[in-house]
Amino acid sequence: MDNFKRNEILALNKKAKTFKMISIVYASVIVLMIILAFMSTQRNGITFMTFLPLFFIPMEVVNIYQYKKANKQAALLEEENESK
C-alpha cells in the first residue's frame, strides 16, 4: 500500500509540473498575442486581432487552477503518508 501511495504522489507531482510548464507557455503566448494585438490596432484599428488574446485567458486561468489543485493533492498525500 505504501508503494501505491508513493507512485500516486509521484504521478501528481509529474502532473503538477506539466501544468506548470503549460501555464508558462500559455502565458508567454498570451503576452506575445497582446503585443501583436497592440501593434495591429495601431496599424489597422480595432479588429478581431485586438480581442483574440481575451479568448485565451480563460484557458490560462483553468491551467493555473489545475496546477494548484494537483500541488495541494500531492501535499496532502505526502502529509498523510508521513503521518502514518
Secondary structure, DSSP 8 states (H G I E B T S, - for coil): -HHHHHHHHHHHHHHHHHHHHHHHHHHHHHHHHHHHHHHHHHHH-S-HHHHHHHHHHHHHHHHHHHHHHHHHHHHHHHHHHHH-
